[in-house]
Each structure stands twice: as C-alpha cells, then as structure tokens.
Amino acid sequence: MGLFYWTIAADNLRGLIIFCVKEKKRQKYLKIQANNLSYKRLLFYYYFNAHVLPLPSQ
C-alpha cells in the first residue's frame, strides 16, 4: 500500500515541480516575500499527499 502511494507520488513529481515553479513566480510577481520554510513545507505536503490531493492542471 505504501509503495503504491510512493509510485503515484513519483508519477506526480514532474507536475509538482512545475506547479511549485509557477507558484514561486506568481509570488514573485505579486511581490510577496515567500518564506523559504513555508515553501518547503508546501512542497513536502504536496509530495507526500499526492495520492490524496490532485495537482493543479496549470
């Protein structure tokens, strides 16, 4: 079961990276100083919950 979740998380990793890059650019565009800790926490949260949370299409 755990391996199944890890496989799905790995499949979504590319989409996750794209999402994080776009989100970081959006925050920069809005001149919001992104907290590095909260950004890593967002990455951690999405990566380990990829089997529960659908990634944004864009």
CHARMM internal coordinates of N, CA and C (Angstrom, degrees):
IC EDIT
DIST 1 N 1 CA 1.4690
DIST 1 CA 1 C 1.5249
ANGL 1 N 1 CA 1 C 110.17
DIST 1 C 2 N 1.3207
ANGL 1 CA 1 C 2 N 115.79
DIHE 1 N 1 CA 1 C 2 N -46.98
DIST 2 N 2 CA 1.4537
ANGL 1 C 2 N 2 CA 119.40
DIHE 1 CA 1 C 2 N 2 CA 179.25
DIST 2 CA 2 C 1.5159
ANGL 2 N 2 CA 2 C 111.91
DIHE 1 C 2 N 2 CA 2 C -63.44
DIST 2 C 3 N 1.3376
ANGL 2 CA 2 C 3 N 115.64
DIHE 2 N 2 CA 2 C 3 N -39.73
DIST 3 N 3 CA 1.4629
ANGL 2 C 3 N 3 CA 120.55
DIHE 2 CA 2 C 3 N 3 CA 179.26
DIST 3 CA 3 C 1.5293
ANGL 3 N 3 CA 3 C 110.10
DIHE 2 C 3 N 3 CA 3 C -64.35
DIST 3 C 4 N 1.3148
ANGL 3 CA 3 C 4 N 116.27
DIHE 3 N 3 CA 3 C 4 N -37.17
DIST 4 N 4 CA 1.4618
ANGL 3 C 4 N 4 CA 121.10
DIHE 3 CA 3 C 4 N 4 CA 177.34
DIST 4 CA 4 C 1.5249
ANGL 4 N 4 CA 4 C 110.78
DIHE 3 C 4 N 4 CA 4 C -60.36
DIST 4 C 5 N 1.3447
ANGL 4 CA 4 C 5 N 115.92
DIHE 4 N 4 CA 4 C 5 N -44.79
DIST 5 N 5 CA 1.4695
ANGL 4 C 5 N 5 CA 120.54
DIHE 4 CA 4 C 5 N 5 CA 178.63
DIST 5 CA 5 C 1.5255
ANGL 5 N 5 CA 5 C 110.81
DIHE 4 C 5 N 5 CA 5 C -64.01
DIST 5 C 6 N 1.3442
ANGL 5 CA 5 C 6 N 116.34
DIHE 5 N 5 CA 5 C 6 N -42.23
DIST 6 N 6 CA 1.4599
ANGL 5 C 6 N 6 CA 120.13
DIHE 5 CA 5 C 6 N 6 CA 179.45
DIST 6 CA 6 C 1.5209
ANGL 6 N 6 CA 6 C 111.05
DIHE 5 C 6 N 6 CA 6 C -61.89
DIST 6 C 7 N 1.3603
ANGL 6 CA 6 C 7 N 116.68
DIHE 6 N 6 CA 6 C 7 N -37.70
DIST 7 N 7 CA 1.4651
ANGL 6 C 7 N 7 CA 120.73
DIHE 6 CA 6 C 7 N 7 CA 179.67
DIST 7 CA 7 C 1.5185
ANGL 7 N 7 CA 7 C 110.65
DIHE 6 C 7 N 7 CA 7 C -63.87
DIST 7 C 8 N 1.3278
ANGL 7 CA 7 C 8 N 116.64
DIHE 7 N 7 CA 7 C 8 N -44.11
DIST 8 N 8 CA 1.4635
ANGL 7 C 8 N 8 CA 120.81
DIHE 7 CA 7 C 8 N 8 CA 179.16
DIST 8 CA 8 C 1.5270
ANGL 8 N 8 CA 8 C 109.76
DIHE 7 C 8 N 8 CA 8 C -64.72
DIST 8 C 9 N 1.3278
ANGL 8 CA 8 C 9 N 116.67
DIHE 8 N 8 CA 8 C 9 N -41.63
DIST 9 N 9 CA 1.4606
ANGL 8 C 9 N 9 CA 120.70
DIHE 8 CA 8 C 9 N 9 CA 178.91
DIST 9 CA 9 C 1.5264
ANGL 9 N 9 CA 9 C 110.48
DIHE 8 C 9 N 9 CA 9 C -60.90
DIST 9 C 10 N 1.3313
ANGL 9 CA 9 C 10 N 116.46
DIHE 9 N 9 CA 9 C 10 N -40.32
DIST 10 N 10 CA 1.4643
ANGL 9 C 10 N 10 CA 120.38
DIHE 9 CA 9 C 10 N 10 CA 178.96
DIST 10 CA 10 C 1.5296
ANGL 10 N 10 CA 10 C 110.55
DIHE 9 C 10 N 10 CA 10 C -66.43
DIST 10 C 11 N 1.3281
ANGL 10 CA 10 C 11 N 116.91
DIHE 10 N 10 CA 10 C 11 N -38.26
DIST 11 N 11 CA 1.4638
ANGL 10 C 11 N 11 CA 120.99
DIHE 10 CA 10 C 11 N 11 CA 178.95
DIST 11 CA 11 C 1.5204
ANGL 11 N 11 CA 11 C 111.35
DIHE 10 C 11 N 11 CA 11 C -64.73
DIST 11 C 12 N 1.3356
ANGL 11 CA 11 C 12 N 116.67
DIHE 11 N 11 CA 11 C 12 N -31.65
DIST 12 N 12 CA 1.4566
ANGL 11 C 12 N 12 CA 121.17
DIHE 11 CA 11 C 12 N 12 CA -177.66
DIST 12 CA 12 C 1.5299
ANGL 12 N 12 CA 12 C 112.33
DIHE 11 C 12 N 12 CA 12 C -91.21
DIST 12 C 13 N 1.3299
ANGL 12 CA 12 C 13 N 117.55
DIHE 12 N 12 CA 12 C 13 N -0.72
DIST 13 N 13 CA 1.4634
ANGL 12 C 13 N 13 CA 120.72
DIHE 12 CA 12 C 13 N 13 CA -173.39
DIST 13 CA 13 C 1.5235
ANGL 13 N 13 CA 13 C 111.59
DIHE 12 C 13 N 13 CA 13 C -63.00
DIST 13 C 14 N 1.3430
ANGL 13 CA 13 C 14 N 116.82
DIHE 13 N 13 CA 13 C 14 N -41.70
DIST 14 N 14 CA 1.4667
ANGL 13 C 14 N 14 CA 119.64
DIHE 13 CA 13 C 14 N 14 CA -179.52
DIST 14 CA 14 C 1.5301
ANGL 14 N 14 CA 14 C 110.97
DIHE 13 C 14 N 14 CA 14 C -62.42
DIST 14 C 15 N 1.3258
ANGL 14 CA 14 C 15 N 115.89
DIHE 14 N 14 CA 14 C 15 N -45.27
DIST 15 N 15 CA 1.4553
ANGL 14 C 15 N 15 CA 120.35
DIHE 14 CA 14 C 15 N 15 CA 177.80
DIST 15 CA 15 C 1.5219
ANGL 15 N 15 CA 15 C 110.95
DIHE 14 C 15 N 15 CA 15 C -63.97
DIST 15 C 16 N 1.3250
ANGL 15 CA 15 C 16 N 116.59
DIHE 15 N 15 CA 15 C 16 N -35.72
DIST 16 N 16 CA 1.4528
ANGL 15 C 16 N 16 CA 121.52
DIHE 15 CA 15 C 16 N 16 CA 178.97
DIST 16 CA 16 C 1.5190
ANGL 16 N 16 CA 16 C 111.00
DIHE 15 C 16 N 16 CA 16 C -64.34
DIST 16 C 17 N 1.3370
ANGL 16 CA 16 C 17 N 116.96
DIHE 16 N 16 CA 16 C 17 N -44.42
DIST 17 N 17 CA 1.4620
ANGL 16 C 17 N 17 CA 120.98
DIHE 16 CA 16 C 17 N 17 CA 179.67
DIST 17 CA 17 C 1.5267
ANGL 17 N 17 CA 17 C 109.98
DIHE 16 C 17 N 17 CA 17 C -62.47
DIST 17 C 18 N 1.3372
ANGL 17 CA 17 C 18 N 116.89
DIHE 17 N 17 CA 17 C 18 N -43.94
DIST 18 N 18 CA 1.4563
ANGL 17 C 18 N 18 CA 120.91
DIHE 17 CA 17 C 18 N 18 CA 178.88
DIST 18 CA 18 C 1.5303
ANGL 18 N 18 CA 18 C 110.32
DIHE 17 C 18 N 18 CA 18 C -60.64
DIST 18 C 19 N 1.3371
ANGL 18 CA 18 C 19 N 115.99
DIHE 18 N 18 CA 18 C 19 N -42.96
DIST 19 N 19 CA 1.4608
ANGL 18 C 19 N 19 CA 120.61
DIHE 18 CA 18 C 19 N 19 CA 179.34
DIST 19 CA 19 C 1.5263
ANGL 19 N 19 CA 19 C 111.06
DIHE 18 C 19 N 19 CA 19 C -61.67
DIST 19 C 20 N 1.3309
ANGL 19 CA 19 C 20 N 116.46
DIHE 19 N 19 CA 19 C 20 N -45.14
DIST 20 N 20 CA 1.4610
ANGL 19 C 20 N 20 CA 120.38
DIHE 19 CA 19 C 20 N 20 CA -177.98
DIST 20 CA 20 C 1.5240
ANGL 20 N 20 CA 20 C 111.43
DIHE 19 C 20 N 20 CA 20 C -65.23
DIST 20 C 21 N 1.3271
ANGL 20 CA 20 C 21 N 116.94
DIHE 20 N 20 CA 20 C 21 N -38.95
DIST 21 N 21 CA 1.4622
ANGL 20 C 21 N 21 CA 120.62
DIHE 20 CA 20 C 21 N 21 CA 178.27
DIST 21 CA 21 C 1.5247
ANGL 21 N 21 CA 21 C 110.27
DIHE 20 C 21 N 21 CA 21 C -64.32
DIST 21 C 22 N 1.3244
ANGL 21 CA 21 C 22 N 116.44
DIHE 21 N 21 CA 21 C 22 N -44.92
DIST 22 N 22 CA 1.4675
ANGL 21 C 22 N 22 CA 120.24
DIHE 21 CA 21 C 22 N 22 CA 179.22
DIST 22 CA 22 C 1.5264
ANGL 22 N 22 CA 22 C 110.55
DIHE 21 C 22 N 22 CA 22 C -64.62
DIST 22 C 23 N 1.3354
ANGL 22 CA 22 C 23 N 116.56
DIHE 22 N 22 CA 22 C 23 N -39.69
DIST 23 N 23 CA 1.4607
ANGL 22 C 23 N 23 CA 120.75
DIHE 22 CA 22 C 23 N 23 CA 179.60
DIST 23 CA 23 C 1.5177
ANGL 23 N 23 CA 23 C 110.44
DIHE 22 C 23 N 23 CA 23 C -65.33
DIST 23 C 24 N 1.3317
ANGL 23 CA 23 C 24 N 116.98
DIHE 23 N 23 CA 23 C 24 N -40.15
DIST 24 N 24 CA 1.4596
ANGL 23 C 24 N 24 CA 120.67
DIHE 23 CA 23 C 24 N 24 CA 179.37
DIST 24 CA 24 C 1.5299
ANGL 24 N 24 CA 24 C 110.06
DIHE 23 C 24 N 24 CA 24 C -65.81
DIST 24 C 25 N 1.3433
ANGL 24 CA 24 C 25 N 116.62
DIHE 24 N 24 CA 24 C 25 N -40.28
DIST 25 N 25 CA 1.4685
ANGL 24 C 25 N 25 CA 120.41
DIHE 24 CA 24 C 25 N 25 CA 177.24
DIST 25 CA 25 C 1.5211
ANGL 25 N 25 CA 25 C 110.57
DIHE 24 C 25 N 25 CA 25 C -64.65
DIST 25 C 26 N 1.3358
ANGL 25 CA 25 C 26 N 117.18
DIHE 25 N 25 CA 25 C 26 N -38.46
DIST 26 N 26 CA 1.4593
ANGL 25 C 26 N 26 CA 121.24
DIHE 25 CA 25 C 26 N 26 CA 179.79
DIST 26 CA 26 C 1.5217
ANGL 26 N 26 CA 26 C 110.51
DIHE 25 C 26 N 26 CA 26 C -64.65
DIST 26 C 27 N 1.3378
ANGL 26 CA 26 C 27 N 115.77
DIHE 26 N 26 CA 26 C 27 N -42.83
DIST 27 N 27 CA 1.4558
ANGL 26 C 27 N 27 CA 119.95
DIHE 26 CA 26 C 27 N 27 CA 178.94
DIST 27 CA 27 C 1.5266
ANGL 27 N 27 CA 27 C 110.66
DIHE 26 C 27 N 27 CA 27 C -64.07
DIST 27 C 28 N 1.3302
ANGL 27 CA 27 C 28 N 116.16
DIHE 27 N 27 CA 27 C 28 N -38.36
DIST 28 N 28 CA 1.4569
ANGL 27 C 28 N 28 CA 120.42
DIHE 27 CA 27 C 28 N 28 CA 178.69
DIST 28 CA 28 C 1.5241
ANGL 28 N 28 CA 28 C 110.07
DIHE 27 C 28 N 28 CA 28 C -67.13
DIST 28 C 29 N 1.3237
ANGL 28 CA 28 C 29 N 115.61
DIHE 28 N 28 CA 28 C 29 N -39.25
DIST 29 N 29 CA 1.4620
ANGL 28 C 29 N 29 CA 121.01
DIHE 28 CA 28 C 29 N 29 CA 179.08
DIST 29 CA 29 C 1.5315
ANGL 29 N 29 CA 29 C 110.48
DIHE 28 C 29 N 29 CA 29 C -63.09
DIST 29 C 30 N 1.3291
ANGL 29 CA 29 C 30 N 116.12
DIHE 29 N 29 CA 29 C 30 N -40.33
DIST 30 N 30 CA 1.4589
ANGL 29 C 30 N 30 CA 120.94
DIHE 29 CA 29 C 30 N 30 CA 178.94
DIST 30 CA 30 C 1.5243
ANGL 30 N 30 CA 30 C 111.88
DIHE 29 C 30 N 30 CA 30 C -81.51
DIST 30 C 31 N 1.3331
ANGL 30 CA 30 C 31 N 116.23
DIHE 30 N 30 CA 30 C 31 N 3.84
DIST 31 N 31 CA 1.4639
ANGL 30 C 31 N 31 CA 123.22
DIHE 30 CA 30 C 31 N 31 CA 179.36
DIST 31 CA 31 C 1.5278
ANGL 31 N 31 CA 31 C 111.67
DIHE 30 C 31 N 31 CA 31 C 56.35
DIST 31 C 32 N 1.3250
ANGL 31 CA 31 C 32 N 114.33
DIHE 31 N 31 CA 31 C 32 N 38.67
DIST 32 N 32 CA 1.4624
ANGL 31 C 32 N 32 CA 120.22
DIHE 31 CA 31 C 32 N 32 CA 174.95
DIST 32 CA 32 C 1.5223
ANGL 32 N 32 CA 32 C 107.67
DIHE 31 C 32 N 32 CA 32 C -96.28
DIST 32 C 33 N 1.3166
ANGL 32 CA 32 C 33 N 116.77
DIHE 32 N 32 CA 32 C 33 N 122.18
DIST 33 N 33 CA 1.4534
ANGL 32 C 33 N 33 CA 120.20
DIHE 32 CA 32 C 33 N 33 CA 178.81
DIST 33 CA 33 C 1.5248
ANGL 33 N 33 CA 33 C 108.78
DIHE 32 C 33 N 33 CA 33 C -72.84
DIST 33 C 34 N 1.3370
ANGL 33 CA 33 C 34 N 115.72
DIHE 33 N 33 CA 33 C 34 N 103.61
DIST 34 N 34 CA 1.4576
ANGL 33 C 34 N 34 CA 120.43
DIHE 33 CA 33 C 34 N 34 CA -177.88
DIST 34 CA 34 C 1.5314
ANGL 34 N 34 CA 34 C 110.34
DIHE 33 C 34 N 34 CA 34 C -70.68
DIST 34 C 35 N 1.3069
ANGL 34 CA 34 C 35 N 115.56
DIHE 34 N 34 CA 34 C 35 N 127.61
DIST 35 N 35 CA 1.4638
ANGL 34 C 35 N 35 CA 120.49
DIHE 34 CA 34 C 35 N 35 CA 176.20
DIST 35 CA 35 C 1.5251
ANGL 35 N 35 CA 35 C 108.11
DIHE 34 C 35 N 35 CA 35 C -75.28
DIST 35 C 36 N 1.3233
ANGL 35 CA 35 C 36 N 116.89
DIHE 35 N 35 CA 35 C 36 N 122.59
DIST 36 N 36 CA 1.4664
ANGL 35 C 36 N 36 CA 120.87
DIHE 35 CA 35 C 36 N 36 CA -175.22
DIST 36 CA 36 C 1.5293
ANGL 36 N 36 CA 36 C 111.47
DIHE 35 C 36 N 36 CA 36 C -59.91
DIST 36 C 37 N 1.3245
ANGL 36 CA 36 C 37 N 116.81
DIHE 36 N 36 CA 36 C 37 N -37.11
DIST 37 N 37 CA 1.4581
ANGL 36 C 37 N 37 CA 120.49
DIHE 36 CA 36 C 37 N 37 CA -179.77
DIST 37 CA 37 C 1.5291
ANGL 37 N 37 CA 37 C 110.97
DIHE 36 C 37 N 37 CA 37 C -65.89
DIST 37 C 38 N 1.3311
ANGL 37 CA 37 C 38 N 116.80
DIHE 37 N 37 CA 37 C 38 N -45.76
DIST 38 N 38 CA 1.4614
ANGL 37 C 38 N 38 CA 119.83
DIHE 37 CA 37 C 38 N 38 CA -179.54
DIST 38 CA 38 C 1.5233
ANGL 38 N 38 CA 38 C 110.66
DIHE 37 C 38 N 38 CA 38 C -67.34
DIST 38 C 39 N 1.3535
ANGL 38 CA 38 C 39 N 117.10
DIHE 38 N 38 CA 38 C 39 N -32.55
DIST 39 N 39 CA 1.4654
ANGL 38 C 39 N 39 CA 120.80
DIHE 38 CA 38 C 39 N 39 CA 177.75
DIST 39 CA 39 C 1.5217
ANGL 39 N 39 CA 39 C 110.50
DIHE 38 C 39 N 39 CA 39 C -65.26
DIST 39 C 40 N 1.3424
ANGL 39 CA 39 C 40 N 116.77
DIHE 39 N 39 CA 39 C 40 N -44.21
DIST 40 N 40 CA 1.4649
ANGL 39 C 40 N 40 CA 120.42
DIHE 39 CA 39 C 40 N 40 CA 177.45
DIST 40 CA 40 C 1.5167
ANGL 40 N 40 CA 40 C 110.66
DIHE 39 C 40 N 40 CA 40 C -65.60
DIST 40 C 41 N 1.3277
ANGL 40 CA 40 C 41 N 116.33
DIHE 40 N 40 CA 40 C 41 N -35.63
DIST 41 N 41 CA 1.4572
ANGL 40 C 41 N 41 CA 120.51
DIHE 40 CA 40 C 41 N 41 CA 178.83
DIST 41 CA 41 C 1.5303
ANGL 41 N 41 CA 41 C 110.31
DIHE 40 C 41 N 41 CA 41 C -65.63
DIST 41 C 42 N 1.3481
ANGL 41 CA 41 C 42 N 116.47
DIHE 41 N 41 CA 41 C 42 N -38.61
DIST 42 N 42 CA 1.4661
ANGL 41 C 42 N 42 CA 120.80
DIHE 41 CA 41 C 42 N 42 CA 176.52
DIST 42 CA 42 C 1.5187
ANGL 42 N 42 CA 42 C 110.07
DIHE 41 C 42 N 42 CA 42 C -62.65
DIST 42 C 43 N 1.3339
ANGL 42 CA 42 C 43 N 116.93
DIHE 42 N 42 CA 42 C 43 N -44.64
DIST 43 N 43 CA 1.4539
ANGL 42 C 43 N 43 CA 121.87
DIHE 42 CA 42 C 43 N 43 CA 178.79
DIST 43 CA 43 C 1.5264
ANGL 43 N 43 CA 43 C 110.81
DIHE 42 C 43 N 43 CA 43 C -60.59
DIST 43 C 44 N 1.3345
ANGL 43 CA 43 C 44 N 116.64
DIHE 43 N 43 CA 43 C 44 N -46.12
DIST 44 N 44 CA 1.4560
ANGL 43 C 44 N 44 CA 122.31
DIHE 43 CA 43 C 44 N 44 CA 178.79
DIST 44 CA 44 C 1.5287
ANGL 44 N 44 CA 44 C 110.70
DIHE 43 C 44 N 44 CA 44 C -60.14
DIST 44 C 45 N 1.3368
ANGL 44 CA 44 C 45 N 115.67
DIHE 44 N 44 CA 44 C 45 N -45.57
DIST 45 N 45 CA 1.4590
ANGL 44 C 45 N 45 CA 121.22
DIHE 44 CA 44 C 45 N 45 CA -177.25
DIST 45 CA 45 C 1.5237
ANGL 45 N 45 CA 45 C 111.37
DIHE 44 C 45 N 45 CA 45 C -62.34
DIST 45 C 46 N 1.3518
ANGL 45 CA 45 C 46 N 115.91
DIHE 45 N 45 CA 45 C 46 N -47.75
DIST 46 N 46 CA 1.4597
ANGL 45 C 46 N 46 CA 119.15
DIHE 45 CA 45 C 46 N 46 CA -179.59
DIST 46 CA 46 C 1.5168
ANGL 46 N 46 CA 46 C 112.01
DIHE 45 C 46 N 46 CA 46 C -67.10
DIST 46 C 47 N 1.3394
ANGL 46 CA 46 C 47 N 117.23
DIHE 46 N 46 CA 46 C 47 N -39.03
DIST 47 N 47 CA 1.4569
ANGL 46 C 47 N 47 CA 119.78
DIHE 46 CA 46 C 47 N 47 CA -176.46
DIST 47 CA 47 C 1.5198
ANGL 47 N 47 CA 47 C 111.68
DIHE 46 C 47 N 47 CA 47 C -65.56
DIST 47 C 48 N 1.3269
ANGL 47 CA 47 C 48 N 116.47
DIHE 47 N 47 CA 47 C 48 N -45.64
DIST 48 N 48 CA 1.4581
ANGL 47 C 48 N 48 CA 119.78
DIHE 47 CA 47 C 48 N 48 CA -174.98
DIST 48 CA 48 C 1.5257
ANGL 48 N 48 CA 48 C 112.66
DIHE 47 C 48 N 48 CA 48 C -85.02
DIST 48 C 49 N 1.3286
ANGL 48 CA 48 C 49 N 117.49
DIHE 48 N 48 CA 48 C 49 N -5.39
DIST 49 N 49 CA 1.4561
ANGL 48 C 49 N 49 CA 120.56
DIHE 48 CA 48 C 49 N 49 CA 176.77
DIST 49 CA 49 C 1.5243
ANGL 49 N 49 CA 49 C 111.13
DIHE 48 C 49 N 49 CA 49 C -119.34
DIST 49 C 50 N 1.3528
ANGL 49 CA 49 C 50 N 115.80
DIHE 49 N 49 CA 49 C 50 N 20.57
DIST 50 N 50 CA 1.4663
ANGL 49 C 50 N 50 CA 120.61
DIHE 49 CA 49 C 50 N 50 CA -176.84
DIST 50 CA 50 C 1.5252
ANGL 50 N 50 CA 50 C 111.28
DIHE 49 C 50 N 50 CA 50 C -61.67
DIST 50 C 51 N 1.3463
ANGL 50 CA 50 C 51 N 117.25
DIHE 50 N 50 CA 50 C 51 N -25.50
DIST 51 N 51 CA 1.4544
ANGL 50 C 51 N 51 CA 119.95
DIHE 50 CA 50 C 51 N 51 CA -179.05
DIST 51 CA 51 C 1.5277
ANGL 51 N 51 CA 51 C 111.11
DIHE 50 C 51 N 51 CA 51 C -79.87
DIST 51 C 52 N 1.3346
ANGL 51 CA 51 C 52 N 116.95
DIHE 51 N 51 CA 51 C 52 N -11.71
DIST 52 N 52 CA 1.4659
ANGL 51 C 52 N 52 CA 120.76
DIHE 51 CA 51 C 52 N 52 CA -179.71
DIST 52 CA 52 C 1.5241
ANGL 52 N 52 CA 52 C 110.53
DIHE 51 C 52 N 52 CA 52 C -107.36
DIST 52 C 53 N 1.3515
ANGL 52 CA 52 C 53 N 116.35
DIHE 52 N 52 CA 52 C 53 N -45.25
DIST 53 N 53 CA 1.4497
ANGL 52 C 53 N 53 CA 120.66
DIHE 52 CA 52 C 53 N 53 CA -176.02
DIST 53 CA 53 C 1.5219
ANGL 53 N 53 CA 53 C 111.03
DIHE 52 C 53 N 53 CA 53 C -97.60
DIST 53 C 54 N 1.3273
ANGL 53 CA 53 C 54 N 117.55
DIHE 53 N 53 CA 53 C 54 N 124.58
DIST 54 N 54 CA 1.4628
ANGL 53 C 54 N 54 CA 120.07
DIHE 53 CA 53 C 54 N 54 CA 175.26
DIST 54 CA 54 C 1.5218
ANGL 54 N 54 CA 54 C 109.72
DIHE 53 C 54 N 54 CA 54 C -71.10
DIST 54 C 55 N 1.3316
ANGL 54 CA 54 C 55 N 116.36
DIHE 54 N 54 CA 54 C 55 N 138.65
DIST 55 N 55 CA 1.4558
ANGL 54 C 55 N 55 CA 119.59
DIHE 54 CA 54 C 55 N 55 CA 178.09
DIST 55 CA 55 C 1.5260
ANGL 55 N 55 CA 55 C 109.82
DIHE 54 C 55 N 55 CA 55 C -76.62
DIST 55 C 56 N 1.3433
ANGL 55 CA 55 C 56 N 116.79
DIHE 55 N 55 CA 55 C 56 N 146.85
DIST 56 N 56 CA 1.4633
ANGL 55 C 56 N 56 CA 120.10
DIHE 55 CA 55 C 56 N 56 CA 177.94
DIST 56 CA 56 C 1.5327
ANGL 56 N 56 CA 56 C 110.46
DIHE 55 C 56 N 56 CA 56 C -59.46
DIST 56 C 57 N 1.3191
ANGL 56 CA 56 C 57 N 116.42
DIHE 56 N 56 CA 56 C 57 N 139.30
DIST 57 N 57 CA 1.4634
ANGL 56 C 57 N 57 CA 120.41
DIHE 56 CA 56 C 57 N 57 CA -176.83
DIST 57 CA 57 C 1.5210
ANGL 57 N 57 CA 57 C 110.92
DIHE 56 C 57 N 57 CA 57 C -67.11
DIST 57 C 58 N 1.3275
ANGL 57 CA 57 C 58 N 116.55
DIHE 57 N 57 CA 57 C 58 N -32.09
DIST 58 N 58 CA 1.4672
ANGL 57 C 58 N 58 CA 119.34
DIHE 57 CA 57 C 58 N 58 CA 178.24
DIST 58 CA 58 C 1.4998
ANGL 58 N 58 CA 58 C 108.79
DIHE 57 C 58 N 58 CA 58 C -128.87
END
COOR INIT
IC SEED 1 N 1 CA 1 C
IC BUILD
